[in-house]
Amino acid sequence: MSILLYLIPIALGLGFIGLAGFMWTLKNGQYDDIEGARWRILSDDDLPNR
């Protein structure tokens, strides 16, 4: 039962780190251009011209 005294704070800390990372990506505009990624995957810019 004493192991819970260690596991609960560790789980809460990891959850907070994940939440902080998600909030950081929102602040830096990571999800601003969702539609652009969908169309960029279909472009053939990396193919050589013939």
N, C-alpha and C positions, 0 to 999 in steps of 0.2 A: 504494500500500500504506500510505502514511503517513496517508491519510484515515481508516483504521480506528482510528487512535489517537484520533481525535475522535468517530467515530460510535459506537464501543462504549461509552464512558462516557456519552454522551448517551442512548443506548438504555437503558442500565442506570438512569440517573437518571429517565427518563420512566417506566420500569417501576416503580421505587420510589415515584414520586409517585402512580401509579395504585393501587398496593397500599396506600399510606398512606391514600388517599382511600376505598378500599373498607373498610379497617379502621375509619376514622372513622365511616362510615355504620353499620357493625355496632355500634360503641360507643354511638351515639346512638339506636339502636332503629329505624332506618329500615325494617327488614324484620320487625318484630314482628307486624304485623297483615296478613298476606298474604291471609287469607280475607275480611277486611272490604272490601278494594278490589274483590274480585270481585263482592260483593253491592251495593256502593255504585254501581257503574256501571249497575246495572239499576233503581235507584230513580228515580222521576219527581218528585222534590221540586222541580225547577225549572219544572214546568208550572203555569200558573195554574189555580186552582180554578174550576169552572164552576157 
